[in-house]
Amino acid sequence: MSSQRILCVDDDPNILAGYQRALRKSFPIETASGGEEALRLFEAQGPYGVIVADMQMPGLSGIELLSMVADRYPDTVRLMLTGNGEQRTAAEAVNQGRIFRFLTKPCAAETLEEALRAAIQQHRLVRAERELLENTLHGSVKTLTEILSMVDPASFGLGQVLREEVRRFLESLGRPSYWEYEIAAMLSQIGFVTIPQPVIKRMREGHGLGGDERRMIERVPQVGADLLAPIPRLEGVARAILYQRKNYDGGGFPIDDVAGEEIPLGARILRVLLDLHEAESRGLARGNGLLLLREREGLYDPRVLEAMARCFHAPLPTEATGPVETRLLRLRDLEPGQVLATQVETQDGTLLVPAGRTLTPVIIEKIRNFATIAGIREPIAVET
């Protein structure tokens, strides 16, 4: 319905009444007597499919209004009414308000109706393109996380933990988590899908790596960024992943002139969290890990580090739901949609799928294949 709703804005009540008489049989028309009232209607009643505004209004001008609508509600199609003597300011309106069409006053009802029908069609096209893009984005991220969970379950598990910690960190600052930061955390380790498993195993067990192997590991952020860069709307995510190992003073990877505030905020957050997890893997408690990071001058954004210390010294939120109930199943009884209560391992203890993962047909097929080759530990616990 929002694609049909039209908001007409003019400081002349006679013109607004004329809109209602001429258009109400063809469109659901709402009116506002100025820019401020129009913005209040947007906030109270949700975005409109089309807005028509007079260029010259007291207070908030038509150009200023449509510019604000373009920034806050980019899907709303914007039309502007101008007088014959106002054409010189049309270029400014195009640049600031990103106008779909200009109409010259006085405007015949037939001309206005035709313009509104074209604007509604444009709004539908914009929404369809956005929905297609969002579906493509969602599908791409889901596919990449599933690949990571199968190729390197430990990296997948770390990505899930990082995502939750990024969300909690941003909430502690009083701001909602931004989807780019969460996806960057979740896919921060995606570059490991290109690293041979023996190399990953030696790295995690603390064994020495050869020169070529060290260079492989160092390039994981670059490889991850390269994998994501071609996907629409993930350019910012790719950049955060690329700079996740960059030092605040400009050192580290990648070797370039980017430093300080030029490093993406998502990367600066990941830099602290990744090193914090590395410290914890060596047996340090979180508080001691934060103290260790504070001693490393030049590596971290000091404001991010201090905010992180405040966040993770706060008590964890309690779960009101109590302990999760589980049931034990044989491999043959696993079904898509079930959530693993414990991790799935081979008979020799190799991690296949981490706890908390929702089973999909692909993951179940992976477990079955490993069961055939190496055997798995059964029964498998799932949440009820």
N, C-alpha and C positions, 0 to 999 in steps of 0.2 A: 504493500500500500504506500510505503514511503516514496516509491518511484513516481506516484501520481500526485502527491501533495505539492502544492505550489504556494509560496509565500510572496505576496506583493507588498512592497515597502514604498511609501510616499508620505510626505508631510501634509499633503492636501487631501482632506477627507472626501471631497467631491470626486477626486480621481479614484480613491479607494472604493467608493460606492459604485463608480462606473465599472471598475474591474468586476465587482461582485455581480452586477446586473448582466454584463456581457459574457462572463465566463462560467458562472456557477452551474449552468446546465451541462457544460462540457468537462469541467475539471473541479476537483475539491479545492477551492480557493480559501486561503486565510490571508489576513492583512495585518500590517503593522504601520504605525504612524511615524516611525523613525528608526534609525539604526540601532539604538539602544534597546528598544522594544523588540526588534527583530532578533537580536542576540538572545534576549531572555526567552523568546519563544523557541529558539533552537535548543537552548539548554533544558527547557521544561518539557518540550514535546518531541524531542528527538530531531534528527536531521530531516530536511525536506528534499524532495527530488529536484526541485527547481526554485530559484529565487529571482525575482524581478525587482530591481531597485532604481529609483530616480537618482541621477548623478548628483544633483545639487539639493542637499537637504541640510537644515540647521543641525548643529551638533555633529554627529558622526555622518560624514558625507557618504554618498553612494560608493565612491572609490574605496574609501577606508573600510566600509562595511563589507564589500565583496572581497576585499583583500583578506580580511579576518575570516570570513566564511571559507575562502580558499584554503587557508592554513588549518582551520579547525575541522572543517567538513569537506574534504577535497572531492568527495563524490557528488556533492550538490552542484548542479549546472547553474551557471550564473549569467543572467541577462541584465542589460542596463538600458535605461531610457535616457536619452539626451536631447537637449534642445538644439536648434540649428546653430546657435552661437557658441555651442560648447564643443564643437568638433576638435578644436585644437588640444583639448585635454584627453581625447580618446586614446592616444598612444600611451599616456600615463596609466589610464585605466586598464589597457591591455596588459601592461607589464605588471601592475600591482594586483589587479583583481582577476587576471586570467579569464577574461570574458568570453563566453561562447558566442554571443551575438549582441549587436547594438541595434536599438530601435529608436527612431527619431520621433519626438512628439510634435504634433499630435499623431497618435498611432491608431490606424483603423482597427476595428475589432477583428476583422478577418486576418490582417497581418499579424496581430498579436497572437491570435489562436494558432496560426500556422507555426509561428516561432516557438510557442509553448509545446506543440506536438513534437517538433524537431528536438527541443530540449529534453523532453521526456524520453524520447528514443535514445538520445545521447547518454542520458543517465543510465538507462538499461544496459547500454553497451559497456559503459564504464564499470558498472557493478558486475556484469558477466565476466569481463576481463579480470577484475580483481578476484572474483571467486575462483576462476580458473587458475590464477597465479597462486592463490592461497592453497588450493588443493594440490597443485604441483609442488609447492614448498613443503606442505605437510607430508606428502608421499615421499619426497626426496629425503627428508630428515628421517622418516620412519625406516626407509630402506637402508640408509647409512648406519643408523644405530643398530639395526638388526644384523647387518654385515659385521660390524664391530663386535657385537655380542657373540657371534659365532667364531670369528677369527681369533679374537683376543678377549676372552671374558673378563680378565682382570682390568684391562683398560676400559671396557664398557662399564664395569662396576664402579671404577673411579669416576668416570664421567657422570654417572647417576648421583654419586655422593656430592661431587662438585656442583652439580645443578641445584641440589637442595640447599647447599651451603651458600651459594650465590643468592638464591631467593631469600634465605633467612637474613643474609647480610644486608641486602637492599631494604628489606622490611624493617630491619633495626634502625635504618636511617630515616624511616618514615616515608619512604617512596615505594610505590609498587614495583615489583620486579619487571624488567623490560625483557620481552621475549628474545631479543638478540643476545643478551647476556646469558640467559639460560641455555640457549642452543649452543652458544660458544663453549660453555662449560661442558655440556653433554657430549659435544663432538670434539673437545680439545685434544683427545687422544686418537682421533681417526687416522692420523698418519701412520700409526703402528700397524695398520692392516698391510702395509707394504714391507714390513720388517720380517725376515725369517724367524720362525719360532725359536730355533736354537739360540739365536742372538738375543732375543727378548729374555729367554730363560737365564742365560748367563748374566745378563745385565741385572735382573731382579735378584739373582742369587749372590751378587756382589763379586763375580769372577771378572778377571781382567778382559777387556775387549781389545781387539786389534785396531789399527788405525782406520781401516775401511769400515769396521763395525761402529766405531765411535762416530765417524762422519755420518753413517746411516741414522744413528740415534739423534745426532745434532740437527739433522734435516727433517725430523718428524714434524715440527711446526710448519715448515715450508711445504712439505708434501700435503699436510692436512689442508692448508690454505689453498693450494693448487687444486685439490679435489673439490672444494666448495665454491671457489671463485666463479665457475661458469653457471651456478644455479641462481636463478633470479631471486633478488632480495636477500641473498646471503653474502653480499659483498662486505658488509660490516662485520659479520660473523667471521668470515675468512680473514679479515685484517686483525681481529682480536686474537684468533688462533695463531696467526703468523708471529705476533709480537708477545705471545704468552711467556717466553723466556727472555724477554728484553729487560735489561736493567734500567732503573729509573734515570741513572746518570748517563745512559747512552751506550753502555757496554753490553755484552751478551749478544744473543742472536735475535734478528739478523744483523749483520754488520753494515750499518748505515748511520746517517746523521740524526735519526729520530731519537728524541730523548724527552724526559719530563712529561709535561701535559700533552705533548704531541703523540705519545703512546696512547692507544685507545684505552678508555677506562676499563672495558671488559678485560683487556690484556693485563692491566695493572692489578686488577682483582685476582685474576687467575695466577699471576706470578706469586702473590702472597700465599694463596691457598695451596698451590702445588708444592711450594717449599715447606709449608706447614705439614702437609701430608708426608713429605719425605722425612722430615724430622721425627714425626710420629712413628714412621716405619722403622726407625732406629731405636725405638723404645722410649722416646721423650713424651711426657704428658703434654697436652695442648698448651697449658700455661707456660711450661718451660720451653716449648717450641717457639712460642711468640717472643719470649725473652731472647732466644737465640737469634731470631730474625731481626730484632731491634739492634743487635750488635753489628749487623752487616750493613755498614754505611754505603749508601749509593745504590743499593739493589732495588729498593722498594719505594713506592710513593708513600711518604711519611703519613699523609692524611689517611690513606687507605689502610695502612698498617695499624695506626692508632684506633681507627674506627673498627677494624677487625678485632683488635684486642678487647674493645668494649663489648662488641657483639658476642664473642665466644667465651667471655668470662661471665656472661649473664646465664642464669639457669635455663636449661632446655625446657621447652613447653611440655607440659604433661599430657599424656594421652588419656582422654576420658573414656575410651572404649574398652580399656582393659586388655589383657593378653589376647593375641590372635589365636583362634581355634584352628586346628589343623587335622588333616586325615592322611593316612599313609596309603599310597597307591603303587601298583605295579606299573611298569612301563606301558604295558598294553592298555592301561586304563586312563592314560593321560589324554586330555582333550584341550583344544584351543580355548583360550579365555581363562584357564586356571592360572593361579598365581603361586609361584614356588615359595614355600615357607623356608626351605633350606636349599643350599646350592646342590647342583647335580655334579657328581664326580665319576671318573672312570675308576676301575678297580685299583689302579696304582695311585689314585689320589689326584689326578689331573683335573683341574676345574673345567667343566664344560659350560654350565650356565649358572650365573650367580643367583642367590636368593633375591626374591622380590620381583623377578622377571615374569611378565605375563606370557604364557605359552602361546605360540603361533604354530601353524602347520609346518613352517620352515624349521623352527626350533625343535619341534617334536621329531621331525625327520632327521635332524642332526643327531639328537640323542639316540635314536634307533640305529643310525649308521655306526656310531661309536660303540653301542652295545654289541653289535655284530662283530666288530673288529677287536675291541679291547675289553668289552664288558663294562657295565656300570654298577654302581652301588645302589641296591634296592632294599627296601621300598623307598619311594620318593614322597616327601611331605609337601602337601599343597594346602593353601588356606581354604577354609570352608566359608 
